[in-house]
Amino acid sequence: MNWPRARLALAGLATSAILAAAIPSCQSGSPAHAPNSAWTPIPGATYVGEETCASCHDAKVQSFARTSHGHAMLSTGKGEDKITCENCHGPGSKHVDAEGDPRLILKGDTNNCFVCHKDKKAEFSLQYRHPVKEGRMGCSSCHDLHAPEAKVSTSLRINETCTSCHQEKAGPWTFEHEATRDGCIVCHKPHGSMNQKLLAESEPHLCLKCHYNSDTYQRQGHYRHKGALNPEPQDCAGCHQAVHGSNFSKELRTE
């Protein structure tokens, strides 16, 4: 027997077993999922099921069924155990009995998202982050959880989402930074970063991923100003302040 391969196979089986045990805690649509949620249910409320929600919110339910969240929930559980809307909104019986009283149903809560998306919760604890934990915005500020794709996926949608708040970065510009065509997340980590301005990497390393082979950059004296007195490369934005685009300079300067 090939013992190294046997060990790898056993390790793979063990890993699969651990994942199989862990994943349902996030994906299960049953009432047993409630203790893993971050919300406190409306007192006395019980689960009513997706069909009841759809009697008033049919468009939302149909749209949600096409989302990644919907696929995960609908693929587990049958009959009364298959709950979708109430995984995030809590048991809805009181809401239904009161003819849709909005005070008797829970709104989507960011902490509930963190039950499954623990990696994003960690990113929101980094030094530079969007103020989600501070309560100034939530996951739904950028993600439409009922849309067919809750993840902001295409470069156009990414830019539209970001510039809905950061309008001064939107342009249009006479001289644009071509990287913006690929979406803001080419340069920024939207949830949190160890670098200022939510940059994916520190300067000048981030810029050099695209511009290292530039003839201009390679030219002697371009990035080592003041010669021997300052031998370290400078931050690119020290000179190219208009990194998103400029109406005055093709080198993305502000002057």
N, C-alpha and C positions, 0 to 999 in steps of 0.2 A: 504493500500500500504506500502511496505517496503521502507521507505524513504532513508535509507543509500544506499540500492542497486540502487534505482532510481538515486540518485546523482552520484554514480559510473558509471551507464550506460550513463548518460548525459555527464559526464566528458570524457568517452571513445569516445562518438560520436564527441565531440568537438575536442579531440586530433586527431581523424581520419580525420576530416575535415581540420585541420591545416596541417597534413602531406600530404593529397591529394593535397592541394594547393601548398605545398612547393616542393614536389618531382618532378613534371613535369619541374620545372625550371632547374633541373639538367639532367633529363632524356629526355626531349623533343628533337626531331630531327628536329624541324621546324626552319625556319629562325628567328622566334621570340626568339629563344634561344641565338642568337648572342649577344644581349646586356648584357647577363649574363656571357659572355666569357671574358677572360682577354686579348685577343689579339686584335690588330687593323687590320682590313681586308686590303688586298691589294687594293689600290685605284681603284675604277671602276670595281672591280671583282664582279661577281654574282654567285649564287649557281648553280651547274650543276647536282648534284645528284650522288648517289652511282654507278649507272649503268655506267655513264661516267668514273668515277674513275676506275671501274673494267676493262674497255677496255684496260688499260695498267697495272694496279696493281691487276690483278685478284686473285693471290695467297694471297695477303695481305687482300683483301676484304673478301675472303672466310674464311680465318683464323680469321679475326676480328669478323665475324658473330657468331663464337663459343665462344667468350669471354663474360665475365660478362658485359663489357661496350656495346658490340654489342647487347646482349640480351635486355638491357635496352632501347637502342635507337630504335631497330627494333620493339619493342613491342608498340611503340607509333607513331602516325602519319601514313598517307597513301599518296601514290602518291608523289606529289611534296613536301609535308610536311615531308616526311621521308628522313632525311639527316643523314648520319653517319660520313663518313670521314671528312666532312667539319665542323662538330662540334668542332673538334680540329685543323684542318688544315686551316680553313677559306674558303671563297668562292673560287672556283677553275677555273672560266672561263678564266681568264688571263693566268693561267698556261696551260690550255688546248689549247687555241688559239696560244700560243707560243711553241707548240709541246713539252710540258713537261719541260719548263725552270724552274729549281729548285729555281731560285730567285723570282719566282712569285707564290710560295705557302709557307705557313707557316709551319715551323717545330713544332712538339709537344712542348709546352711550359709548364714549371712547374707551372707557375701562373695560367694557364688554368686548371690544375689538382686541384688546390686549390679552384676553384669555387665550386666544389662538395665536395672535401675531406678537409673540414675545420678543422677537428680534427687533421689531419696530418700537416696542416699548423701551428696549435698551437704547436704541438710537435717540429717542427723545430725552434720554438722561445725559447725553453728551453735552459738552460745554456750549457748543453752538447748535441751535435747534430752532425749529418753529415752536411757538409757545402753546403747545397742545396741553402739556401737563399743568400749565399755568391757567388753563381754562379760557384762553383768549381765542381759541379756535379748536375745531375737532376734526376727526377723520373725514366726516362728511363735508368739511369745507372744501376738500379737493376731490373726494371720491363720492360718486353717486352709487350707493350700494344696491339700488334697485335697477340700475342700468345693466344692459347685457354684458358689459365689461366694466366692473368696478375699478379695475386697475387703469390708471391713466396711461394708455399704451402708446399711441402714435405721437410722433414729434409735434404735429399740429395741435393735438389735444393737450399735450404737455405744456406747450407754450401758451395756449389760450388759458389754461388753468392757472399758470403762474402769473401771467400778466393781468389777470382779473384783479389781482392785488398790486402787483409790481408794474403798474401801467407805464412808469417812466422808462422801463426797459424795453417796451414793445416796439418802438420805432413808429413808422418806417424810417430807415436811415439812408442817406446818400451813399455811405460806405458801411456796409454791414459786416459783422463778424460771421463768417460762414458757418462757424460751429453752431450758431443758434438755429440753423436749419434742421439740425439733428435733434433738437430739443434741449431744454435747459439742463436736464440731468446728465448731459455729456460732461458738464463742468461742475455741477452742483449735486449734493446729496440732500434731497428734500426733507428727509425726516430729521437728520442730525448729523453732525460732523465734528471731527477734532480740529478742523481748520476754520479760520474766520470766513465769513460770508458763505458758509455751508459748502465750501469748495471740496470736491472729491479728493483732491491732493493739494499739498502746499505748493506755493510758487517757489521757484520757476518750474518745478517738475511737471505740474499740470500742463502748462503751456508748451513745454518741450515735447510732450507726447505727439504733438502735431507739427511744431515749428522747429524742431532740432535741425532738420536738414535744409532749412531756409538759408539761401546764400547771404541774406542780410544778417541773420543771426550768427553765422559762422565768421562774418567779417571781423577782423581784429578791431577791438575798441568798442564794439556794439554793446556788449553786456558787461564790460569791466570798466566802468567809468572811474575817473581819477587814478587810473593806472595802479602803481604799486601801493598807493595809500589805501586802496579798497579792492583787494584781489578777489573777493567773493562776488558771485553773480547777484544782481539786484532783482527784486521783485518786478516782474514785467509790467504790472499795473502802475508802478511808480512813474513810468513814462507814457504807457498806453492806457490812460485812465478810462477812456470810453470803450471798455472791453466788449460791450454789447453792440455798439455801433456808433457812428459819428456822422454829423452833417458837414464837418469841416476838414477832416483829415483821413486820408486813406490808411494811415498808420494808426488809426484809432486813438489819436491824441485829442485833448480838449482845447489845445491852443495851437 
